[in-house]
Amino acid sequence: MSKMNRRTMLKTMAMSAAAVGGGLALNMTAPGTAEAEIKKLPAKWDETWDVIVVGSGFAGLAAAAEAAGAGAKVVILEKMPVYGGNSIINGGEYNSWDDELHLRQKLGLGDDSAEVHRKDTIKGGDFYGSPELVKILTDNATPALNWMIDDGGLKLREVVNRTGGHSNYRTHTCVEGVGRGYTEALRKIAEKRGAKLVLNTSITWIWRQNAEADSPVLGVEVKRGKKVLNLRATRALVLASGGFSRDVAMRQIYNPSLTADYNSTNHPGATGETVRYAQAVGAEAIHMAFIQLYPYAEPETGLLDAPAVYPFRGPGFGIVYVNKQGKRFVNEMERRDVVSRAEMATGMKPTFSIFNEKMILRMGTKEEVEAGLARGRFVKADSIAELATKLGVPPENLEETVKKHNQYMKDGHDPEFNRSFTKVMFPLEEGPFYGIAQWPAIHHTMGGVRINKEAQVLDIWSKPIPRFYAAGEITGGIHGTNRLGGNATPDATVFGRIAGTNAAKEKPLA
Ligand SMILES: Cc1cc2nc3c(=O)[nH]c(=O)nc-3n(C[C@H](O)[C@H](O)[C@H](O)COP(=O)(O)OP(=O)(O)OC[C@H]3O[C@@H](n4cnc5c(N)ncnc54)[C@H](O)[C@@H]3O)c2cc1C
């Protein structure tokens, strides 16, 4: 579009916003509607902060920590009654080619590099992810992990996994085995530096001065209880409000097949209203149709609890996936989208992961498995035939499958599914044996607002919207068609840090 056309269009939009709103509030999506009419720039502000962060997951906490560390007065707004979003319930997995304890090297798990992590990530998203943003993620995953260890007291388990779609062992786990390990570390850093966390506060609009390309974002409208308040950000707004897996209406706009019949692994607050507010003030959204299923959720509820992480951690140590007939149906080293599709193509719900005692300490802890057994999530048996009977799978089929797979591992060649083998994998020879049922559930939205290397939100002309930053699952364009498991934690942390650092550098508005 020519410069002239663009200017004319922006001017028209600004004029229509002003005309319906009686002020300069920008509302590109709903001119002339009742919604637009009430969206006048506030005459006065109820609170003023240097930096406002929306969302209290990895991205929001990391952004707040960095902004507060640079001396900004920072508030984190969270709509739910508890902090942490999807981050606090996540599986505790963090991809990084290295860490300051050098666990991979210590455990003899081969080589890796940020460069191979980068290549795997790009390939894992079918080459749709932004090469420059992926490079930032993979180059900065290790420093961000070490920062949480050094400044936040994060502790890691002595395990490193090779998970679906990764060509090396790089998936780290915090001692808690859930994302709380990282959120607590980040919350500690953020609060130590003076950031304030406010719960039960939902943002209901983003205020931008007007539709001119250089017009800044000024603050947000929020609902707190029955009160509607307007909060001003004199330096910047950081949107870190997560994905929209729980927003059935929104996900069906982009992929109508993802009906309410699907379970979701997400917390109830994972809805997409903030993407719309960002779009309404001119932000570009990208890759919205790329929505990931997690292949190993609890089949009836979609819960991704501690046991449901074992099938994800297991491929690098020899875990085997079978259908209800006790037969393998996919290469276990495959990405989540491939495994999910293969599970659904079996036409038999659920499928199962099979592992043995030896693998447990490589994937997690005995206590976690004991707790999962007590809750009926894992099934344990002394022989493969007994395990099959307990799982409701034909025993002779499972015995045959396991025998063949053990042989493939010895041969280093899988003629059925072309699985690759490493020397640290265990054959399923020695019991006790374990099984867990699994089925896909909606898990991650790869799409969202488009950002640049500085975590600035871009408008539909690819220009940064002044004083507007975003990080984490609310952003799109990084992971491509499919996010590799364990990449969201570093993504949100790394870009949260960048957003917070840059937000604090903005010169305060008078
Ligand atoms: C069960 C589960 C397990 C996972 N396991 C892993 C894993 O092991 N490794 C990995 O890499 N990834 C994992 N993921 C993905 C990863 O956890 C998420 O992508 C990541 O936590 C997103 O972080 P975030 O900070 O962007 O968003 P979130 O952590 O979701 O935080 C966003 C916050 O914004 C709040 N919010 C939303 N809208 C508003 C509003 N209007 N006003 C105010 N607040 C608002 C939400 O309530 C939420 O608290 C998992 C996801 C789930 C659901």
The ligand as an ORCA input file, in Angstrom:
! r2SCAN-3c Opt
* xyz 0 1
  C      -0.843    -28.400     31.905
  C       0.234    -27.759     31.075
  C       1.512    -28.275     31.087
  C       2.513    -27.664     30.319
  N       3.784    -28.141     30.418
  C       4.776    -27.480     29.780
  C       6.133    -27.844     30.020
  O       6.431    -28.720     30.823
  N       7.089    -27.176     29.341
  C       6.801    -26.166     28.463
  O       7.712    -25.614     27.867
  N       5.518    -25.777     28.269
  C       4.511    -26.394     28.918
  N       3.232    -25.961     28.771
  C       2.988    -24.707     28.045
  C       3.403    -23.514     28.911
  O       3.196    -23.821     30.266
  C       2.653    -22.234     28.561
  O       2.781    -21.974     27.188
  C       3.237    -21.083     29.364
  O       3.026    -21.318     30.736
  C       2.622    -19.760     28.973
  O       3.141    -18.786     29.827
  P       2.560    -17.329     29.752
  O       3.243    -16.537     30.816
  O       2.618    -16.826     28.368
  O       0.994    -17.510     30.069
  P       0.266    -18.051     31.373
  O       1.176    -18.747     32.280
  O      -0.946    -18.769     30.939
  O      -0.153    -16.696     32.109
  C      -1.066    -15.789     31.531
  C      -1.900    -15.176     32.624
  O      -2.650    -14.083     32.086
  C      -3.890    -14.069     32.729
  N      -4.862    -13.329     31.924
  C      -5.440    -13.703     30.756
  N      -6.289    -12.769     30.329
  C      -6.257    -11.774     31.248
  C      -6.965    -10.540     31.393
  N      -7.895    -10.160     30.519
  N      -6.688     -9.758     32.452
  C      -5.759    -10.142     33.390
  N      -5.105    -11.320     33.324
  C      -5.348    -12.113     32.260
  C      -4.256    -15.542     32.870
  O      -5.239    -15.756     33.858
  C      -2.900    -16.158     33.218
  O      -2.715    -16.265     34.604
  C       2.211    -26.552     29.509
  C       0.913    -26.057     29.474
  C      -0.075    -26.636     30.261
  C      -1.464    -26.079     30.215
*
